[in-house]
């Protein structure tokens, strides 16, 4: 059970063990954006999501703010992409 959705069962509670689905948001920039700009954006966003009023608003929407580096986000996206490729392959899902 997630605190923002107390009446919605988890996947395991719904009979689908060993799988987790979450949601996230991130800020992406075009390829080739200078590293100093990426670092500046990362620092400013990290500060912003920790402001008390922003944290409170995000919590009411069911988000737990987590600010990380661009490398961490890239690694997360890569891992999620691999996981969902596996899910699609195992479920034999075809996209028309």
HUDA-V907346 format. One record per helix or strand. SS is the DSSP state (H for helix, E for strand). FROM is the first residue (numbers start at 1). TO is the last residue. If there is no record, write none. Layout:
ss:SS from:FROM to:TO
ss:SS from:FROM to:TO
This chain:
ss:E from:2 to:2
ss:E from:5 to:5
ss:H from:35 to:49
ss:H from:52 to:60
ss:H from:70 to:91
